């Protein structure tokens, strides 16, 4: 497999490109991606067998099960990061080792229904927060220990991309394997 083919498997919608600020229309588009993601992921994954869920989406990559559990881990962290940023002055957030989290027993073996249900409810709560935010709140910043300062506009764009990125892992694998 070529490097270009591996890159396409790893980033099915391309790599993330960070905007500094979103227009109101772009912001609504990103919120819509986040709002619709739990149902889209459930529709893509819930009919998969355990054998399919335990298939890596690419050589050396996580299994679909790990991807689904990772999304919940990541989005829970993002939700908390939004809340810190809205209530503190440029908080320094805690990073986490997502690769190590994906190797924990629950991420490797738990039924996906647990994470799909949690994701559904988490996104309802997250959307209440996102929809209530004003323009000035989207310009508030947090400090990531690796990435530096990020505005909530940038975080919104990142997590909208994150939704489509991991949905692509599921749907692309299903299409390649003829599981669709």
N, C-alpha and C positions, 0 to 999 in steps of 0.2 A: 504494500500500500504506500502510495506517495505521501510526502509531507502535505501536499495540497489536499489530498483526499482525507487525511487525518484531521487537518484544520477544519474542513467542512463538517466532519462528524462531530468534532469538538464544539464548533460554533455554527450550528445550523442556520442561524439568522445573521451571522457575522459578529464581529467583536463589538463591544459597547463603545460608543462614541459619546462623550459627555458634553452636554450643552451647558453653558454658564447660566442661562436664564431661559425659561419657557414662556411662550405667549399664552394667554388664557385658553386659546383653542388647543394648543399643544398640551397644556396641562390637563385639560379635560380628556384628551385622547389617552394620555398616560393613566389617568385615574380610571378610565373605562377599561383599559387593559388589565389593571389590577382588580377591578370590580368583577370582571368576567372570568378571570383566571381559574378560581376554584372549580367552577362548573365545567370549564373547558378541560381541565386536567382530569377531573373525575370521568368525564365522557370518554377521554382518550385511554384511561388506564383501568377503569373498574372491571372491564370484561376480560382483562388479561389473566392468564393462568399463572400459578406460582412459578412454573418453569419459565414463562415469558418474563415475569417480573424480576426473576433472578438472572436475566440476561444483561450483560453490559451493553450500553448504548454505543460503545466504540471499544476497540482493543485497548486494554489497560484502563478503561473508564469504569465508573460506578454502574451498578445494576440499576434498572428502572426503579426497583424498590428503594434503593439508596437515594436515588434522585428525588423521589417523592418525599421521603423523610427529610432530606436535605432542604427542600423548598420550605417546609414548615419551620425547621430550625432557623433558616435564613430570614424568613419573613417575620418570625417572632422577634428576632434581634432587630430587624428594621423598624418594626412597630415601636419597640422600646426606644430606639434611637430617635425616632420622630418625637416621641413624648419628652425625652430628655431635652432635645433641642428647643422645643416649644416652652419649656419651663426653666431652662438654665441658660446662662450666657456662654455660648460656644463651648459646650461640654466636650471633654475628651472622652470618647467612647471606648469601650473595651472590644478589641478584636477577638476572634475565636478561631481555632484551628478546624476549619470545616472538613478537611480530609480526615482528621482524627475522629471527629464526631461521626462521620459516615462509616467508620469502622467499628463503632460501638455496637453491641449486640442488638439493641432495639432497632437501629438503622438498617441492620443487615437481615433481620428476621421478622419484625413486627408486621402484622397485616396492614396493608395500605389504607384500609378503611379508617383506621385510627387517625392517620395524618390527613386524609381527605376530609374527614369530619372536622378536625381541628382547624384546618386551613379555611374551610367554609366559614366557621364562626369567627376566626381571627380576622378574616377579610371584611366581614360585616362590621366589626368593631373598628378596624383600621380605616374603612371607608367613611364611617361617621366622622372620624378625625380629619381625614383628608378633605372631605367635602365642606367642612366647616372652616377650613383655613383660608385666610385672606392673602392677597398678593404679598404683603410685607412679611407674612409668616413664612412664605416659600423662599424668602431671601435670607432667612436665619441660617446660621452655619453651625456645623459640628466639626470637631477635629478627630479624624481617624488616625490612629497611630502609624498606619502604613501609607494611606492615600493623602493625608494632609487635610486641609479644610475643604468641606463640601457643603453646598447649600442644600436646603430641602428640595429645591427644584431639581438639582442634580441627583439627589437620592430618589426622588419620584421617577425620574427618567431611568435611573439604574434599575429600579425594581420593576418597572414596566418591561424593560428589556429582559430582566431576569425571568419574569413570567414566561415570555415568549421563547426565550433561550431554552429553558428546561422543558417546556411543552414540545418544542422542536425535537429534543432528544427522544421523547416518547413517540411522537408521531412519525418521525423519520425512521426509527428502528422498526416500528410496526409496518411501515410501507416497504422497507428493504426486505423484511422477512415475510411479507405477504400476509401479515396478521390483521390487516385493516378490514 
